[in-house]
Amino acid sequence: MPLAPANQSHLIRSSQKDEYYQSSLRNTANEAFQTLAAVLSALQEGLRFQVCSLPVGSKRWLDWRREIELLSDLAYYGLTTLSGYQTLGEEYVHMVQVDPTKHRVPSRARRSLFVLLHSFFPYLLEKVLVSLENELEGGGARQRQAASRSWSLEAWLRRGVQRGVGLLPEPQRRACLPAVSVLRQALTLLQRLHVALFYLSGSFYHLSKRAAAITYLRVAGLQGDDGTIRSSYRLLGALSLLQLLITVSLQLNNYRKKQRARQEWQLHRNLSPQHTHSGGGPQGASCMLCLEERRHSTCTPCGHLFCWECITEWCNTKAECPLCREKFEPHRLVYLRNCS
């Protein structure tokens, strides 16, 4: 049968079908692990299975849930792509993987690279970013004891991040925390850019396939006008790029406004009489963020008071109250004049 390049609709339907079967495999693996953990815990404790199965099994399952899902995805692609077979989604839309020459199936090295980037790399990146963010925020101390007792991959990554962050001085730690947030936003924008380019070109639906240079050919003559389908997706891609440009422009504008406000605040604080008066008088209430005397008191919508500079810098990374964790927009902060 004649073969033709797969268009956007084929790639999207194939991906959706694969995600459906991967989800079913994950659910089955999670249920099996939860039941097995419950039985082993009951045998170790010498208790009746009906009494202790749910709490202990659920706790161990929560500790290993992401690793179980990772192993399920690796098993799915190991039995299909790595073994040289079509995935269920590819078989559903009658298409096969090819290398950049369009005449051969991808080599085992190319397929292995795709599986690692598609399944293992997102897991690894998410774990590293979460551990780094917790450690920079100071929340890693509470997890250090649990990490020392655990032998999971997540605990190993957390210990590595803790050792790396421990080598940084305090000013660099404060500078790295916003950088983690910026990196998360950049990854989201990169994914949106990739999807928009896919709508325009119709070549790579996943970043992992773009990195491995794996494309698809389908059996020709099974669907209607291919040119009409590609034209429709190109229009969607152009609109997606326009939306992405608007989003990036708004974020850059907000960043410039925050930088300008921070510079104005630094100038205002240096010129403020409150900043220059001697420390011999009675001290006011302290700020819970800097643990110093509160300067230019600012109130959150939930009623807690902080320094203006402290709470605005906090809101650059997390739009919530540091004490009660109530969510709010930064523009709802109220600067209190003549309040100590």
C-alpha positions in Angstrom: 0.0 0.0 0.0 1.2 3.6 -0.7 2.5 5.5 2.3 2.1 9.3 3.0 3.2 11.6 5.8 0.7 11.5 8.7 -1.1 14.8 9.3 -2.0 16.5 12.6 -5.3 14.7 13.1 -3.6 11.3 12.9 -0.9 12.2 15.4 -3.3 13.7 17.9 -5.7 10.7 17.7 -2.8 8.3 18.1 -1.5 10.2 21.2 -5.0 10.3 22.8 -5.3 6.5 22.2 -1.9 5.8 23.8 -2.7 8.0 26.8 -6.0 6.1 27.3 -4.2 2.7 27.4 -1.3 4.1 29.5 -3.9 5.4 32.0 -5.5 2.0 32.2 -2.1 0.4 32.8 -1.3 2.9 35.5 -4.5 2.3 37.3 -4.1 -1.5 37.2 -0.5 -1.2 38.5 -1.5 1.1 41.3 -4.3 -1.2 42.5 -2.0 -4.2 42.4 0.7 -2.4 44.3 -1.7 -1.1 46.9 -3.1 -4.5 47.5 0.3 -6.1 47.7 1.6 -3.4 50.1 -1.5 -4.0 52.3 -0.9 -7.8 52.4 2.8 -7.5 53.2 2.1 -4.9 56.0 -0.5 -7.2 57.5 1.9 -10.1 57.5 4.7 -8.0 59.0 2.5 -6.6 61.8 0.8 -10.0 62.5 -2.6 -8.3 62.3 -5.8 -9.2 60.5 -5.8 -8.0 56.9 -9.3 -6.4 57.2 -8.1 -4.2 60.0 -4.9 -2.7 58.7 -4.9 -3.1 54.9 -6.4 0.3 53.9 -4.3 2.8 56.0 -0.9 1.1 55.6 -1.4 0.1 51.9 -2.6 3.6 51.0 0.3 5.2 52.7 2.9 3.1 50.9 1.1 3.6 47.6 1.2 7.4 48.0 4.9 7.2 48.7 5.5 5.2 45.5 2.7 6.4 43.2 4.8 8.4 40.8 7.4 5.6 40.5 4.7 3.1 39.8 3.3 5.3 37.0 6.8 5.8 35.6 7.4 2.0 35.5 4.0 1.5 33.8 4.9 4.0 31.1 8.3 2.4 30.6 6.7 -1.0 30.4 4.2 0.2 27.8 6.8 1.7 25.5 9.2 -1.1 26.2 6.8 -3.7 24.9 5.9 -1.6 21.9 8.3 1.1 20.6 11.5 -0.4 22.0 10.6 -3.9 20.8 10.0 -2.6 17.3 6.2 -2.7 17.3 3.5 -0.1 16.8 1.9 1.3 19.9 -1.9 0.8 20.2 -2.5 4.4 19.2 -0.3 4.1 16.1 -2.0 0.9 15.1 -5.4 2.5 15.6 -4.6 5.2 12.9 -2.5 2.9 10.7 0.8 4.7 10.9 4.4 3.7 11.5 7.5 5.4 12.8 10.3 6.4 10.5 13.7 8.0 10.8 14.7 11.3 9.0 15.4 9.4 5.8 11.7 8.4 5.5 12.8 5.0 4.3 13.8 3.1 7.5 12.3 2.5 10.9 14.1 4.4 13.7 17.2 2.6 15.2 17.1 1.1 18.6 19.2 4.0 20.0 16.8 6.6 18.5 13.8 4.7 20.0 15.5 4.4 23.4 16.2 8.2 23.4 12.6 8.9 22.7 11.4 6.6 25.5 13.8 8.2 28.0 12.9 11.7 27.0 9.1 11.0 26.9 8.7 9.1 30.2 11.8 9.4 32.4 13.0 12.9 31.8 9.7 14.7 32.8 9.6 12.6 36.0 13.2 13.5 36.8 12.8 17.2 36.0 9.7 17.5 38.1 11.3 15.8 41.1 14.4 18.0 40.9 12.4 21.2 40.6 10.1 20.3 43.6 13.1 19.4 45.8 15.0 22.5 44.8 12.0 24.7 45.5 11.4 23.1 48.9 15.0 23.4 49.9 15.3 27.0 48.8 12.2 27.9 50.7 13.5 26.3 53.8 11.0 23.5 53.8 13.6 20.9 53.1 14.6 20.7 56.8 11.4 19.0 57.7 11.8 16.4 54.9 15.4 15.7 55.7 14.6 13.0 58.3 12.2 11.3 56.1 14.7 11.4 53.2 17.4 9.8 55.4 15.1 6.9 56.2 13.8 6.3 52.6 15.6 4.6 49.8 13.4 5.7 46.9 14.7 7.6 43.8 12.9 10.7 45.0 14.8 10.6 48.4 18.1 10.1 46.5 17.4 13.2 44.3 16.3 15.2 47.4 19.6 14.4 49.2 21.6 15.4 46.1 19.7 18.8 45.9 20.2 19.4 49.6 23.9 18.9 49.2 24.1 21.2 46.2 22.0 24.0 47.8 24.0 23.7 51.0 27.1 24.8 49.2 25.4 28.1 48.1 25.6 31.2 50.3 22.4 32.8 51.4 22.3 35.6 48.8 22.6 33.1 46.0 19.8 31.0 47.5 17.4 34.0 47.5 18.3 34.6 43.9 17.8 31.0 42.9 14.2 30.8 44.2 12.7 33.2 41.6 14.8 31.5 39.0 13.0 28.2 39.7 9.7 29.9 39.2 10.9 31.5 36.0 12.2 28.1 34.8 8.7 26.6 35.4 7.1 29.3 33.4 9.7 29.0 30.6 9.0 25.2 30.3 5.2 25.9 30.0 5.8 28.5 27.3 8.2 26.1 25.5 5.5 23.5 25.4 3.0 25.9 24.1 5.4 27.0 21.4 6.1 23.5 20.4 2.4 22.7 20.1 1.9 25.8 17.9 4.7 24.8 15.7 3.2 21.3 15.4 -0.1 22.8 14.2 1.8 24.7 11.6 4.1 22.0 10.3 2.4 18.7 11.4 5.7 16.9 12.1 6.2 16.4 15.8 3.5 16.3 18.4 5.8 15.6 21.3 9.1 17.3 22.2 10.6 13.9 22.8 9.9 12.9 19.2 11.3 16.1 17.9 14.6 15.5 19.9 14.8 11.9 18.6 13.8 13.0 15.0 11.0 10.4 14.8 8.2 11.1 12.2 5.3 9.0 10.9 4.0 7.6 7.7 0.4 6.4 7.3 -1.4 4.2 4.8 -2.7 6.5 2.2 -6.3 6.6 1.0 -8.0 6.0 4.4 -9.2 9.5 5.0 -10.5 12.5 3.1 -8.7 15.6 1.8 -5.4 15.9 3.6 -4.7 19.5 2.4 -7.9 20.8 4.0 -7.0 19.2 7.3 -3.5 20.7 7.3 -4.8 24.1 6.3 -7.2 24.1 9.3 -4.5 23.2 11.7 -2.2 25.9 10.2 -4.8 28.5 11.1 -5.0 27.1 14.6 -1.2 27.2 14.8 -1.1 30.9 13.7 -3.7 31.7 16.4 -1.8 29.8 19.0 1.4 31.7 18.1 -0.4 35.0 18.4 -1.8 34.0 21.8 1.7 33.0 22.9 3.2 36.3 21.8 0.5 38.2 23.7 1.1 36.1 26.8 4.9 36.7 26.7 4.4 40.4 26.2 2.1 40.7 29.2 4.5 38.7 31.4 7.5 40.9 30.3 5.4 44.0 31.0 4.5 42.7 34.4 8.1 41.9 35.1 9.2 45.5 34.2 6.6 46.9 36.4 7.7 44.8 39.4 11.3 45.8 38.8 10.3 49.5 38.6 8.3 49.2 41.8 11.2 47.5 43.6 13.6 50.3 42.6 11.1 52.9 43.7 10.7 51.1 47.0 14.5 50.9 47.6 14.7 54.7 47.0 11.7 55.3 49.3 13.1 53.2 52.0 16.5 54.9 51.9 14.9 58.3 52.2 12.4 57.3 54.8 12.8 58.8 58.3 11.7 55.5 59.7 14.7 53.8 58.1 17.2 56.3 59.6 15.9 56.8 63.2 18.1 55.4 66.0 17.4 52.1 67.6 17.3 53.4 71.1 13.6 53.9 71.2 10.9 51.3 71.7 10.7 48.7 68.8 7.6 48.1 66.9 6.2 44.7 66.0 8.4 42.4 64.0 7.8 41.0 60.5 7.5 37.3 60.3 9.4 37.1 57.1 12.6 39.0 57.9 12.2 38.7 61.7 13.2 42.3 62.1 11.2 45.4 63.1 8.4 45.9 60.6 9.0 48.7 58.2 6.3 50.2 56.0 3.6 47.9 57.3 1.5 46.2 54.7 -1.6 44.2 55.3 -2.7 41.1 53.4 -6.5 40.5 52.7 -6.5 37.9 55.5 -5.3 40.6 58.0 -1.6 39.6 58.6 1.1 42.4 58.6 4.5 42.3 57.0 7.1 44.7 55.6 6.2 46.1 52.2 9.4 44.8 50.6 9.2 41.4 52.3 5.6 40.6 51.2 6.0 41.9 47.7 9.1 39.8 47.2 7.2 36.8 48.6 4.3 37.4 46.2 6.8 37.3 43.2 7.1 33.6 43.8 3.9 32.7 45.7 0.6 34.7 45.7 -0.5 33.5 49.1 -0.1 34.6 52.8 3.1 33.2 54.3 1.2 32.5 57.6 -2.2 31.1 56.8 -1.6 30.3 53.1 -4.7 32.1 51.9 -4.5 32.8 48.2 -4.8 36.4 47.0 -3.7 38.6 44.1 -0.7 40.9 44.8 -2.7 44.0 43.9 -4.9 43.4 47.0 -2.0 44.3 49.4 -2.8 47.4 51.4 0.1 49.7 52.4 -0.6 51.2 55.9 0.6 54.7 56.5 1.7 55.9 59.9 1.4 52.3 61.2 4.3 50.6 63.0 
